[in-house]
């Protein structure tokens, strides 16, 4: 019996260790390694839950903001990966500094998504906070250890809109991309 008890105890300890490693692995698969923000895998798990939780709340809206660093590939080529990664990390820090009410994800090489639940009376305040974020991101200037410096303004595109509950989460995000591209085309005309 003592041998069986020892085996069971060892098995239980091994099982707990495996469970802990799986939890770490799951977290790692849902975190962007450069920015430490959640990634698009996490987004696909969390945002639908958020939508379902607040679907029938008539006093609040979920606001989505899509942020795109225009010409990010050029930053990589001009300044190198170190400075380009620092640019991404700095953008992520600004997103995190919005506070716990705002959820942020890195969803592409140079794209971020922010979601927040806002009472109808707070929507203007949220939109103002997001516009201020865009302004702060546009003013980022970085210097690398090799003294390379990003001197020109960072071209930040952002579009923020209330989530359309009649659409799925992916459709809402795709709609933001379409709206952003339309506004960019209009600016270029």
C-alpha positions as a Markdown table, in Angstrom:
| # | Residue | x | y | z |
|---|---|---|---|---|
| 1 | Unk | 0.0 | 0.0 | 0.0 |
| 2 | Unk | 2.9 | 2.4 | 0.8 |
| 3 | Unk | 4.3 | 1.9 | -2.7 |
| 4 | Unk | 0.9 | 2.6 | -4.2 |
| 5 | Unk | 0.5 | 5.7 | -2.1 |
| 6 | Unk | 4.0 | 6.9 | -3.2 |
| 7 | Unk | 3.1 | 6.2 | -6.8 |
| 8 | Unk | -0.2 | 8.2 | -6.5 |
| 9 | Unk | 1.6 | 11.1 | -4.8 |
| 10 | Unk | 4.3 | 11.2 | -7.5 |
| 11 | Unk | 1.7 | 10.9 | -10.3 |
| 12 | Unk | -0.3 | 13.7 | -8.7 |
| 13 | Unk | 2.8 | 16.0 | -8.5 |
| 14 | Unk | 3.7 | 15.2 | -12.1 |
| 15 | Unk | 0.1 | 15.9 | -13.2 |
| 16 | Unk | 0.2 | 19.3 | -11.4 |
| 17 | Unk | 3.6 | 20.1 | -12.9 |
| 18 | Unk | 2.3 | 19.3 | -16.4 |
| 19 | Unk | -0.9 | 21.4 | -15.8 |
| 20 | Unk | 1.3 | 24.3 | -14.7 |
| 21 | Unk | 3.4 | 24.0 | -17.8 |
| 22 | Unk | 0.3 | 23.8 | -20.1 |
| 23 | Unk | -1.0 | 27.0 | -18.4 |
| 24 | Unk | 2.4 | 28.7 | -19.1 |
| 25 | Unk | 2.3 | 27.5 | -22.7 |
| 26 | Unk | -1.2 | 28.7 | -23.2 |
| 27 | Unk | -0.3 | 32.1 | -21.9 |
| 28 | Unk | 2.8 | 32.2 | -24.2 |
| 29 | Unk | 0.7 | 31.3 | -27.3 |
| 30 | Unk | -1.7 | 34.2 | -26.5 |
| 31 | Unk | 1.0 | 36.8 | -25.9 |
| 32 | Unk | 3.0 | 38.8 | -28.5 |
| 33 | Unk | 6.7 | 38.2 | -27.7 |
| 34 | Unk | 7.8 | 41.7 | -28.9 |
| 35 | Unk | 5.3 | 43.9 | -27.2 |
| 36 | Unk | 4.0 | 41.6 | -24.4 |
| 37 | Unk | 0.5 | 42.6 | -25.4 |
| 38 | Unk | -2.1 | 39.9 | -26.0 |
| 39 | Unk | -2.1 | 38.7 | -29.6 |
| 40 | Unk | -4.8 | 37.9 | -32.1 |
| 41 | Unk | -5.3 | 34.3 | -30.7 |
| 42 | Unk | -6.2 | 35.8 | -27.4 |
| 43 | Unk | -8.4 | 38.4 | -29.1 |
| 44 | Unk | -10.4 | 35.6 | -30.8 |
| 45 | Unk | -11.0 | 34.1 | -27.4 |
| 46 | Unk | -11.7 | 37.2 | -25.3 |
| 47 | Unk | -13.6 | 39.6 | -27.5 |
| 48 | Unk | -16.5 | 37.3 | -28.4 |
| 49 | Unk | -17.0 | 36.6 | -24.7 |
| 50 | Unk | -17.0 | 40.4 | -24.0 |
| 51 | Unk | -19.6 | 40.9 | -26.7 |
| 52 | Unk | -21.8 | 38.1 | -25.4 |
| 53 | Unk | -21.5 | 39.4 | -21.8 |
| 54 | Unk | -22.6 | 43.0 | -22.8 |
| 55 | Unk | -24.9 | 42.2 | -25.8 |
| 56 | Unk | -28.0 | 43.1 | -23.9 |
| 57 | Unk | -26.6 | 46.1 | -22.0 |
| 58 | Unk | -28.4 | 49.1 | -23.5 |
| 59 | Unk | -26.5 | 51.6 | -21.3 |
| 60 | Unk | -23.1 | 50.7 | -22.7 |
| 61 | Unk | -21.2 | 50.2 | -25.9 |
| 62 | Unk | -18.0 | 48.3 | -26.8 |
| 63 | Unk | -15.7 | 50.7 | -28.6 |
| 64 | Unk | -13.0 | 49.2 | -31.0 |
| 65 | Unk | -10.0 | 51.2 | -32.2 |
| 66 | Unk | -7.7 | 49.9 | -34.9 |
| 67 | Unk | -4.2 | 51.4 | -35.0 |
| 68 | Unk | -1.9 | 51.0 | -37.9 |
| 69 | Unk | 1.8 | 52.2 | -38.0 |
| 70 | Unk | 2.0 | 53.4 | -41.6 |
| 71 | Unk | 5.3 | 52.5 | -43.4 |
| 72 | Unk | 6.4 | 50.2 | -40.6 |
| 73 | Unk | 8.3 | 48.0 | -43.1 |
| 74 | Unk | 10.3 | 51.1 | -44.1 |
| 75 | Unk | 11.2 | 51.7 | -40.4 |
| 76 | Unk | 12.6 | 48.1 | -40.3 |
| 77 | Unk | 14.7 | 48.7 | -43.4 |
| 78 | Unk | 15.8 | 52.2 | -42.5 |
| 79 | Unk | 16.5 | 51.8 | -38.8 |
| 80 | Unk | 16.8 | 48.1 | -38.3 |
| 81 | Unk | 14.8 | 45.6 | -36.3 |
| 82 | Unk | 16.0 | 46.9 | -32.9 |
| 83 | Unk | 14.6 | 50.3 | -33.3 |
| 84 | Unk | 11.5 | 49.0 | -35.1 |
| 85 | Unk | 10.8 | 46.6 | -32.2 |
| 86 | Unk | 11.3 | 49.4 | -29.8 |
| 87 | Unk | 8.7 | 51.4 | -31.7 |
| 88 | Unk | 6.3 | 48.5 | -31.3 |
| 89 | Unk | 7.1 | 48.2 | -27.6 |
| 90 | Unk | 6.6 | 51.9 | -27.1 |
| 91 | Unk | 3.3 | 51.9 | -28.8 |
| 92 | Unk | 2.3 | 49.0 | -26.6 |
| 93 | Unk | 3.3 | 50.8 | -23.4 |
| 94 | Unk | 1.1 | 53.8 | -24.5 |
| 95 | Unk | -1.8 | 51.4 | -25.0 |
| 96 | Unk | -1.3 | 49.8 | -21.6 |
| 97 | Unk | -1.1 | 53.2 | -20.0 |
| 98 | Unk | -4.6 | 53.9 | -21.1 |
| 99 | Unk | -5.6 | 51.8 | -18.0 |
| 100 | Unk | -7.3 | 48.6 | -17.1 |
| 101 | Unk | -10.6 | 49.6 | -18.7 |
| 102 | Unk | -8.9 | 49.3 | -22.1 |
| 103 | Unk | -7.9 | 46.0 | -23.6 |
| 104 | Unk | -5.1 | 46.0 | -26.2 |
| 105 | Unk | -3.8 | 43.5 | -28.7 |
| 106 | Unk | -1.1 | 43.4 | -31.3 |
| 107 | Unk | -3.0 | 41.8 | -34.2 |
| 108 | Unk | -0.5 | 42.3 | -37.1 |
| 109 | Unk | 3.1 | 43.3 | -37.8 |
| 110 | Unk | 2.2 | 47.0 | -37.3 |
| 111 | Unk | -1.4 | 46.9 | -36.1 |
| 112 | Unk | -3.0 | 47.1 | -32.7 |
| 113 | Unk | -6.6 | 46.7 | -31.6 |
| 114 | Unk | -8.1 | 48.3 | -28.5 |
| 115 | Unk | -11.4 | 47.5 | -27.0 |
| 116 | Unk | -13.2 | 49.1 | -24.1 |
| 117 | Unk | -16.7 | 49.0 | -22.7 |
| 118 | Unk | -18.1 | 52.5 | -22.3 |
| 119 | Unk | -21.3 | 53.7 | -20.9 |
| 120 | Unk | -23.2 | 55.7 | -23.4 |
| 121 | Unk | -22.5 | 58.9 | -21.5 |
| 122 | Unk | -18.7 | 58.1 | -21.6 |
| 123 | Unk | -18.3 | 57.5 | -25.3 |
| 124 | Unk | -17.1 | 61.0 | -26.1 |
| 125 | Unk | -14.5 | 60.7 | -23.3 |
| 126 | Unk | -13.3 | 57.4 | -24.7 |
| 127 | Unk | -13.1 | 58.7 | -28.2 |
| 128 | Unk | -11.1 | 61.7 | -26.9 |
| 129 | Unk | -8.7 | 59.4 | -24.9 |
| 130 | Unk | -8.2 | 57.3 | -28.1 |
| 131 | Unk | -7.5 | 60.5 | -30.1 |
| 132 | Unk | -5.0 | 61.6 | -27.5 |
| 133 | Unk | -3.3 | 58.2 | -27.7 |
| 134 | Unk | -3.0 | 58.6 | -31.5 |
| 135 | Unk | -1.4 | 62.0 | -30.9 |
| 136 | Unk | 1.1 | 60.6 | -28.4 |
| 137 | Unk | 2.0 | 57.7 | -30.7 |
| 138 | Unk | 2.6 | 60.2 | -33.5 |
| 139 | Unk | 5.1 | 62.0 | -31.4 |
| 140 | Unk | 7.3 | 59.0 | -30.6 |
| 141 | Unk | 11.0 | 59.6 | -31.2 |
| 142 | Unk | 13.4 | 56.7 | -30.5 |
| 143 | Unk | 17.2 | 56.3 | -30.4 |
| 144 | Unk | 19.0 | 52.9 | -30.6 |
| 145 | Unk | 22.1 | 51.9 | -28.8 |
| 146 | Unk | 24.0 | 52.5 | -32.0 |
| 147 | Unk | 22.6 | 56.1 | -31.9 |
| 148 | Unk | 20.3 | 55.6 | -34.9 |
| 149 | Unk | 17.3 | 57.9 | -34.3 |
| 150 | Unk | 13.8 | 58.0 | -35.7 |
| 151 | Unk | 13.5 | 61.7 | -36.5 |
| 152 | Unk | 10.5 | 61.9 | -38.8 |
| 153 | Unk | 7.0 | 61.7 | -37.3 |
| 154 | Unk | 5.6 | 58.2 | -36.8 |
| 155 | Unk | 2.6 | 58.0 | -39.2 |
| 156 | Unk | -0.2 | 56.6 | -37.1 |
| 157 | Unk | -3.6 | 55.8 | -38.6 |
| 158 | Unk | -6.4 | 55.1 | -36.3 |
| 159 | Unk | -10.1 | 54.5 | -36.6 |
| 160 | Unk | -12.4 | 54.0 | -33.6 |
| 161 | Unk | -16.1 | 53.0 | -33.7 |
| 162 | Unk | -18.7 | 51.4 | -31.5 |
| 163 | Unk | -18.9 | 47.6 | -32.1 |
| 164 | Unk | -21.9 | 46.7 | -34.3 |
| 165 | Unk | -23.6 | 43.8 | -32.4 |
| 166 | Unk | -25.4 | 42.6 | -35.5 |
| 167 | Unk | -22.0 | 41.5 | -36.9 |
| 168 | Unk | -19.5 | 39.0 | -35.7 |
| 169 | Unk | -16.3 | 40.1 | -34.1 |
| 170 | Unk | -14.2 | 39.3 | -37.2 |
| 171 | Unk | -16.7 | 41.3 | -39.4 |
| 172 | Unk | -16.3 | 44.3 | -37.0 |
| 173 | Unk | -12.5 | 44.2 | -37.3 |
| 174 | Unk | -12.6 | 43.7 | -41.0 |
| 175 | Unk | -15.0 | 46.7 | -41.3 |
| 176 | Unk | -12.5 | 48.8 | -39.3 |
| 177 | Unk | -9.8 | 47.8 | -41.8 |
| 178 | Unk | -12.1 | 48.8 | -44.7 |
| 179 | Unk | -13.0 | 52.2 | -43.1 |
| 180 | Unk | -9.3 | 52.9 | -42.4 |
| 181 | Unk | -8.4 | 52.2 | -46.0 |
| 182 | Unk | -11.2 | 54.4 | -47.3 |
| 183 | Unk | -10.1 | 57.3 | -45.1 |
| 184 | Unk | -6.5 | 56.8 | -46.3 |
| 185 | Unk | -7.6 | 56.8 | -49.9 |
| 186 | Unk | -9.6 | 60.0 | -49.3 |
| 187 | Unk | -6.6 | 61.7 | -47.6 |
| 188 | Unk | -4.4 | 60.8 | -50.6 |
| 189 | Unk | -6.8 | 62.2 | -53.1 |
